């Protein structure tokens, strides 16, 4: 539910701000998303006993050290008015995704059973970047699995190969032949 609300705020923010302003805002949201993981910060922001104006002053003054644009200040005030100061993590994720979409840069997750060296990762990254027509940043995740999976969530692309599935398909093909 929070993701859907965050998408609406990001969509409105993207219409009113330039790409350079969005980059500044995503940095500030990154700081706030990191601060939101601290229990004391979360307690202050979510407390019903602290006034909204005090929450805004706390977020802008203490956490961001007054290094923000007027648009971002107004954005935080709007979030506060609608009691949405708990959306910092979702807003950061959505705005980062929106900026990546604007620049055609996407993060791809390569899930493998054993670690690959850097040159092979760069080769895979460049080939899939050409194939998909976008810039990919490949991140490797090693798990106990006998297959290979490449996932680009923002594009909705998933490519996988599993030895187990291959063996099952081969068995089924042979059994159907008889």
Buried (B, 14 or more C-beta within 10 A) or exposed (E): EEEEBBBEBBEEBBEEBEEEBBEBBBBBBBBBBBBBEEEEBBEBBEEEEEEBEEBBEBBBEEBBEEEBEEBBBEBBBEBBEEEBBBBBBBBBBBBBBBBBBEEEBBBBBBBBEEEBEEEEBEEBBEEBBEEBEBEBEBEBEEEEBEBBBBBBEBEEBEEEEBEEEEEEEEEEEEEEEE
